[in-house]
């Protein structure tokens, strides 16, 4: 019985540690990618040493005019002031955070369907938490 309990707790840890990102077609929806960056910021925070975010785990490519690649999956905004002035609907950010953590598809208040896909294990292992 002890082996089952250990296996169950290991499986639970594995399942709860999975992360998801928006499906590629959703990232093409205007402003939705920007909203995802805020959800990532709220979920993972910025690195204290340089303010970088782990955006590369969630995006295949980012606009180099807006984001400076620091290393590996880590990016920071080129214009910190403009980045800090962005505003988002809290209910959409919360919906995206749940999608990132649980992978459950949803619909935003304005009717946009959000489809989530699992992040590769290689990228997930690079995430801070």
N, C-alpha and C positions, 0 to 999 in steps of 0.2 A: 504494500500500500504506500509506503514512503516513496518508492520510485515513481508512482503515479502522481503524487503531490508535487514532486520536484519537476517532473515533465510538464505537468499542468502549469506550474508557475513560470517555467521557461517559455512555454508556448504563449502564455498571456503576455509576457514581457515582449516577445517577438511581435505579436499582433499589435500591441499598443504602441510600439516604436515605429511602425510603418508611417511614412509620410506620403502625401499626394500633392500633385500639382494640377493646374488646369490643363485640359486637353488642348492640343495646338489650335484647334478652330476657335476655342474660347479666348485664347490670347490675342486673336485678331480683332476682337470686339473693342471699339474705341473706349478708352479709359479703364477697361477691365484689368489690363496688365498693370496699370499704375495702381489700381486698387489692390491687386495682389501684392505689389511691393510693400504696401503699407501693412497688409496682413502678415507678411513675412517679418517686417520690422517689429510688429507687436508680438509675434510669436517667439522670435529668436533674439531680438534686440540687436544693437550694433556692437561691434567689437570695441572695447574701451581704448585700445591702442591706436586705432585709426578711423573709427566710425564706420567701418565697412559692414555690409550686410551679406548673408550667404545666398545671394540671388542666383548664382550659377547653378545651384541645385534645383531650382525651379524653372529656369529659363534656358533654352538652348542658345539664344543670342540676345544681346542687349545693345541698344543704340549707344555707340561709343561717344556720341555728342552729349549724351545725358549721364552715362555711367562710366566711371573710370575703373578698369580692372586692376585690382591690387595684387591678388594671387589666387590661383585655383578657382574656387567658387565665390570668392570675396570681391565685392564691388562697392564703390561709394559714389554718391551723387557728385557731379562736377560743380553744381551750383547748390551749395548747402542752404543758402537762404531760400531759394525757390522751392527746394525740397521741403523745408520746414514750414512753408506757407500753404501746402496742399491741405485740402479738407475732404473728408469722406463721410458718408452716411455710416454711423456706427453699426446699424443692423446688417449692412452689406459686409463690413469688415468682419463682424462676428460670424456671419454665414461662411465667409471665405476661410476663416480660421478653423471652423468646424470641418469644412471640406478638406483642408490641408491635413487635419488630424485623423479624420474618419473616412474620407473618400466618398462621402455620400453626396450624390447629385442633388442640386437644388435649383430654385428659380429666384432671381432677385426681385425686389419690389416693382421694378419697371419691366419685368417679364423676360429677362435674359436667362436662358438655361445654362447652368454651370455643370460641366461634366469634368470629373476628376480622374486622373490616372496615377498609378503608383510610381513614385520616384525610384530610380534604380538603386539597388543596395549599395553600389559603389559611391554614388552621390550622397545617399542618406548617411553613410558612415562619416562623411565630412561635416555634417551638420553639428552645431554646438550642443544642441539638446533635443 
